[in-house]
Amino acid sequence: METHIHGGDIYSRSFELDYSVNINPLGIPRAVKEAAEKGVALSEHYPDVQCRTLKRAIERKEGVSREAVICGNGAAELIFAIALGIRPGKALLAAPGFAEYEQALRAAGCSISYYTLKEENGFEAGRDFVDMVTEDLDIVFLCNPNNPTGIAYSRDFLRDVLVKCRECKVVLVVDECFIEFMDSPMEYTMRPFLEEYDNLFLLKAFTKTYAMAGLRLGYGLSSSRALLEAMAAVMQPWNVSIPAQMAGTAALAETGYVESARNLIRSERKYLTDNLRQLGLTVYDGAANFIFFKGPVNLGEACKDAGILLRDCSNYHSLGAGYFRIAVRTRKENELLVKTMQRIMGVS
């Protein structure tokens, strides 16, 4: 039984290019690789169950108290931890959205209401989303920028949602795993509201920002000690390995790496968007390190046969066949992708 349908399945067959996962196109920084290798050499020991050195590095990076930090085996573990820790009765999700929110909530026995992001509105949320936050809810998940559409929620919109959530005693989870790839991430992050709103939980990951998908490392931020303790109570000890802790600490010491990736993504996102539109595909204006578009339903399989893996988004709630997501990668890779798609679609 396949319960995890995601991008990145390079194991069932061989691909020349994997465009189905949205990680930093610059790859893992050298210092991070070296730190992980040193961690392997130390792995006869148990990891620090409190992740103290890593939390100190996150404290410096985020400007929050280390007591407000929880670390996990990727962001996925933290999504399950918050669902299993607080056992919400009812949740609100935007659709399409990241599938693991639903999976974690279902595992916790939670019922789910959906706010449909409509194609005719460019997959943007309207003010009526705030109206859907009611006292019968326990938790709301939003991803900013959204996965798979790449559309960003403004801080003013999220602040309104947050205020309404507090009024209704609802926890708001804002997934900021892709926010570092935006042109102006500090204008969108909800981090400034952490101290004032103890119903806010921010989700972060090294997976995308530092291309560390295989090392599995994520963290969350909240000013609610009760929430963090509830999450920790359902997480297994030693969940973050020594190589992951050391790699994460090294990653947060990087200078210039993320900004270089942001500049690359800005130019390559435009290159890909322009070329996809020239192919006659419907491309939506996203702000992340990936592009969401609509095309022929057989495009994904045709690209597979050509050695390129796209993310078929037909399994996302509220989407059907013909919706795809591709990562933004380097110019050389992107040129090969464009040429392949031109050949498939008979466009020269």
Solvent accessible surface area in square Angstrom, and as a share of the most:
residue,aa,sasa,rsa
1,M,222,0.99
2,E,146,0.66
3,T,78,0.45
4,H,119,0.53
5,I,88,0.45
6,H,63,0.28
7,G,22,0.21
8,G,20,0.19
9,D,72,0.37
10,I,82,0.42
11,Y,188,0.71
12,S,87,0.56
13,R,105,0.38
14,S,104,0.67
15,F,32,0.13
16,E,125,0.56
17,L,19,0.09
18,D,31,0.16
19,Y,0,0.00
20,S,1,0.01
21,V,40,0.23
22,N,3,0.01
23,I,38,0.19
24,N,2,0.01
25,P,12,0.07
26,L,79,0.39
27,G,26,0.25
28,I,55,0.28
29,P,11,0.07
30,R,193,0.70
31,A,47,0.36
32,V,0,0.00
33,K,103,0.44
34,E,83,0.37
35,A,13,0.10
36,A,13,0.10
37,E,115,0.52
38,K,129,0.54
39,G,0,0.00
40,V,98,0.56
41,A,79,0.61
42,L,84,0.42
43,S,57,0.37
44,E,147,0.66
45,H,109,0.49
46,Y,163,0.62
47,P,22,0.14
48,D,45,0.23
49,V,71,0.41
50,Q,93,0.41
51,C,6,0.04
52,R,132,0.48
53,T,74,0.43
54,L,0,0.00
55,K,40,0.17
56,R,90,0.33
57,A,4,0.03
58,I,0,0.00
59,E,41,0.19
60,R,172,0.63
61,K,79,0.33
62,E,6,0.03
63,G,69,0.66
64,V,24,0.14
65,S,56,0.36
66,R,91,0.33
67,E,103,0.46
68,A,15,0.12
69,V,5,0.03
70,I,14,0.07
71,C,8,0.05
72,G,0,0.00
73,N,61,0.31
74,G,0,0.00
75,A,14,0.11
76,A,26,0.20
77,E,34,0.15
78,L,0,0.00
79,I,2,0.01
80,F,51,0.21
81,A,3,0.02
82,I,1,0.00
83,A,0,0.00
84,L,46,0.23
85,G,20,0.19
86,I,53,0.27
87,R,143,0.52
88,P,5,0.03
89,G,47,0.45
90,K,60,0.25
91,A,0,0.00
92,L,1,0.00
93,L,8,0.04
94,A,10,0.08
95,A,2,0.01
96,P,0,0.00
97,G,13,0.13
98,F,44,0.18
99,A,38,0.30
100,E,20,0.09
101,Y,8,0.03
102,E,51,0.23
103,Q,52,0.23
104,A,0,0.00
105,L,0,0.00
106,R,120,0.44
107,A,61,0.47
108,A,8,0.06
109,G,67,0.64
110,C,4,0.02
111,S,59,0.38
112,I,24,0.12
113,S,30,0.19
114,Y,52,0.20
115,Y,22,0.09
116,T,65,0.38
117,L,4,0.02
118,K,100,0.42
119,E,61,0.27
120,E,140,0.63
121,N,87,0.45
122,G,28,0.27
123,F,7,0.03
124,E,101,0.45
125,A,22,0.17
126,G,28,0.27
127,R,138,0.50
128,D,78,0.40
129,F,0,0.00
130,V,23,0.13
131,D,100,0.52
132,M,72,0.32
133,V,0,0.00
134,T,61,0.36
135,E,138,0.62
136,D,82,0.43
137,L,6,0.03
138,D,55,0.29
139,I,0,0.00
140,V,0,0.00
141,F,2,0.01
142,L,2,0.01
143,C,3,0.02
144,N,0,0.00
145,P,0,0.00
146,N,4,0.02
147,N,8,0.04
148,P,0,0.00
149,T,1,0.00
150,G,0,0.00
151,I,16,0.08
152,A,31,0.24
153,Y,13,0.05
154,S,56,0.36
155,R,66,0.24
156,D,110,0.57
157,F,12,0.05
158,L,0,0.00
159,R,82,0.30
160,D,53,0.27
161,V,0,0.00
162,L,0,0.00
163,V,49,0.28
164,K,52,0.22
165,C,0,0.00
166,R,106,0.39
167,E,114,0.51
168,C,15,0.09
169,K,179,0.76
170,V,1,0.00
171,V,27,0.15
172,L,0,0.00
173,V,1,0.01
174,V,0,0.00
175,D,6,0.03
176,E,2,0.01
177,C,9,0.05
178,F,8,0.03
179,I,2,0.01
180,E,35,0.16
181,F,1,0.00
182,M,3,0.01
183,D,69,0.36
184,S,43,0.27
185,P,15,0.09
186,M,111,0.49
187,E,114,0.51
188,Y,60,0.23
189,T,4,0.02
190,M,0,0.00
191,R,47,0.17
192,P,82,0.51
193,F,25,0.10
194,L,6,0.03
195,E,162,0.73
196,E,97,0.43
197,Y,3,0.01
198,D,85,0.44
199,N,15,0.08
200,L,0,0.00
201,F,1,0.00
202,L,0,0.00
203,L,1,0.00
204,K,12,0.05
205,A,10,0.08
206,F,2,0.01
207,T,12,0.07
208,K,44,0.19
209,T,6,0.04
210,Y,13,0.05
211,A,7,0.06
212,M,1,0.01
213,A,39,0.31
214,G,76,0.73
215,L,46,0.23
216,R,80,0.29
217,L,1,0.00
218,G,0,0.00
219,Y,11,0.04
220,G,0,0.00
221,L,0,0.00
222,S,0,0.00
223,S,47,0.31
224,S,19,0.12
225,R,148,0.54
226,A,75,0.58
227,L,13,0.07
228,L,16,0.08
229,E,100,0.45
230,A,30,0.23
231,M,0,0.00
232,A,56,0.43
233,A,85,0.66
234,V,69,0.39
235,M,29,0.13
236,Q,132,0.58
237,P,78,0.49
238,W,121,0.42
239,N,22,0.11
240,V,1,0.01
241,S,45,0.29
242,I,23,0.12
243,P,18,0.11
244,A,0,0.00
245,Q,17,0.07
246,M,58,0.26
247,A,0,0.00
248,G,0,0.00
249,T,34,0.20
250,A,21,0.16
251,A,0,0.00
252,L,28,0.14
253,A,77,0.59
254,E,55,0.25
255,T,128,0.74
256,G,48,0.46
257,Y,24,0.09
258,V,26,0.15
259,E,81,0.36
260,S,58,0.37
261,A,0,0.00
262,R,26,0.09
263,N,67,0.35
264,L,41,0.20
265,I,0,0.00
266,R,98,0.36
267,S,58,0.37
268,E,6,0.03
269,R,30,0.11
270,K,133,0.57
271,Y,46,0.17
272,L,0,0.00
273,T,20,0.11
274,D,53,0.27
275,N,24,0.12
276,L,0,0.00
277,R,106,0.39
278,Q,140,0.62
279,L,13,0.06
280,G,66,0.63
281,L,11,0.05
282,T,68,0.40
283,V,12,0.07
284,Y,24,0.09
285,D,109,0.56
286,G,23,0.22
287,A,27,0.21
288,A,0,0.00
289,N,0,0.00
290,F,2,0.01
291,I,5,0.03
292,F,1,0.01
293,F,0,0.00
294,K,76,0.32
295,G,18,0.17
296,P,55,0.34
297,V,105,0.60
298,N,93,0.48
299,L,1,0.01
300,G,10,0.10
301,E,103,0.46
302,A,27,0.21
303,C,0,0.00
304,K,60,0.25
305,D,112,0.58
306,A,37,0.28
307,G,15,0.15
308,I,2,0.01
309,L,12,0.06
310,L,10,0.05
311,R,12,0.04
312,D,66,0.34
313,C,0,0.00
314,S,45,0.29
315,N,69,0.35
316,Y,10,0.04
317,H,86,0.38
318,S,60,0.39
319,L,21,0.11
320,G,34,0.33
321,A,69,0.53
322,G,3,0.03
323,Y,20,0.08
324,F,1,0.00
325,R,12,0.04
326,I,0,0.00
327,A,1,0.01
328,V,1,0.00
329,R,42,0.15
330,T,41,0.24
331,R,102,0.37
332,K,168,0.71
333,E,37,0.16
334,N,0,0.00
335,E,67,0.30
336,L,67,0.33
337,L,0,0.00
338,V,5,0.03
339,K,125,0.53
340,T,4,0.02
341,M,0,0.00
342,Q,49,0.22
343,R,161,0.59
344,I,57,0.29
345,M,55,0.24
346,G,70,0.67
347,V,59,0.34
348,S,143,0.92
